[in-house]
Amino acid sequence: RVLLIDLLISTEYWLSLYADWTSYLQLEASGVESVGRPPFTVLPAAAIRLRPVQELANGYRSALVGELLLAGPMVSPGYTEAAQNSEVFEVDSAGVAWYCTKDCLEPAPEGRYAFAGRAGDLVKVGGLWVDLLEVEQRLRDAGGVDDVSVNSREAAVVLRAPLQEGTISRLRAALPPDLGLAVVAALPRHPATGKV
């Protein structure tokens, strides 16, 4: 018997939340298609809260989604550069320093939390908050796309050849209003990191 878990960790916090993939893999093995990824469970020593992200109540995400804030013994006490601490830690009225993870979570059944993207990937487009990764995924799902990169002004796509009728219309329909569409031959990716 193998237990496969997914830890939500970074260099600033360790072993605070985990997701148990075992039941999802068992369902898949029995022919049942699982939806998404398993929710995260909070470990007992971790203190968490979700900072509301009210600007997201625009249809792109659930109004229950919030940025994950963490405190506890597994959270780093801070960076050596004091200026960086004020940007990523929020101190409450009791003096508890909460690390602002930029991970967005949504409450799930049984006291668990579902991953809902990154707060840092949110930009305002035409007065609405837009999750760039969500837009990128919608473009990939529209079909006919080999590569894609989205920023606050436009979505750059590399189309699969041969171009099929309706591809451009489907891509434009997947974009929020006021976000441009650029068709390019290739994206300028860094050779080591793969980032655009």
Buried (B, 14 or more C-beta within 10 A) or exposed (E): EEEEEBEBEBEBBBBBBBBBBBEBBEEEEEEEEEEEEBBBBBBEEBBBBBBEBEEBBEEBBBEBBBBBBBBBEBBBEBBEEEEEBEEBBBEEEEEBBBBBBBBBBBBBEEEBBBBBBBBEBBBEBEEBBBBBBBBBBBBBEBEBBEBBBBEEEBBBBBBEEEEEEEBBEBBBEBBBEEBEBEBEEEBEEEEEEEEE
